[in-house]
Amino acid sequence: MLVISARELTQNQNKFFEIANKQRVIIKKKNRFFQIVDLGEMIPELDDTYMTKEEMFAKIDKGIAEYKAGKTKTFCDNRSDAFFKKKSLCFSLITF
């Protein structure tokens, strides 16, 4: 992994694009980090996910099956304040 500044990237773009073909290149700009990712020769479908739709639905199906089988943990927080107005806030933890 190689960490560079935004200024270094601007000055040597081609060099770092070539390096990104072989290893991770992280760009640090102030307190934020970005990564150069080689997507190959095809433009991917514009999508905000980091997995295919098939993978996502498979994980959702697995989580639902775990929930139905009782393999999840449920956490509740009984609140009594102006925001919750004596309501219980519960959620189940499903592993992915």
FENKAZI-V438676 format. One record per helix or strand. SS is the DSSP state (a for helix, b for strand). FROM is the first residue (numbers start at 0). TO is the last residue. If there is no record, write none. Layout:
ss=SS from=FROM to=TO
ss=SS from=FROM to=TO
This chain:
ss=b from=1 to=4
ss=a from=5 to=10
ss=a from=12 to=19
ss=b from=24 to=28
ss=b from=31 to=35
ss=a from=52 to=67
ss=b from=72 to=77
ss=b from=87 to=92
